[in-house]
């Protein structure tokens, strides 16, 4: 006969302990997100022709373009260099966030938060 509640839960852990652990994890997540917002990532493309700075929360902070690569007859190349640098910065920000949050969640899975 089935009983109400959380039967079959984690042995040795009561609901109060689980709630404390969840609150601790939530605080750590908030601290990690604040830390990500302060961290910056700098990427380049075109051998340093384009430099992009982005935060760990994917907020674009700066794009620097070396004037030597500005060719009015080849704007598409400049656009491609900017896209490459921005996409690499976003990829690195994702990796930083996954590593930071993964240390807190301990592999619980990305679908939880």
C-alpha positions, 0 to 999 in steps of 0.5 A: 500500500502506497503512503503519502510523502516522499517515500523511497527518498535519499537514505539518511537525509530528511526533508530539512537537510534537503531544503538546507542543501538546496538553499546553499546551492541556490546561494552558490549559484547566485554568487557564481552568476555574479562572478560570471558577470564580472569576468571578461573574455577577450578573443581575436580573429584575423591574427589580432585584427579584431579584438572582442571583449565579452563578460562571462554572462555574454554581455559584449563590452568592446570591439576593437578593429585594427585600422589596417584591416579596414578596406572599403572595397572588402567590407565582407572580410571585416564583417567575417572577422568580427563575426568570428571573434564574437562567436568565439567569445560567446563559445568561451563564455558558454564554456566558462559558465558551464565549468563554473555552474558544473562545480556547483551542481555536481553534474545534476544536469543543465535542465534544472536551472 
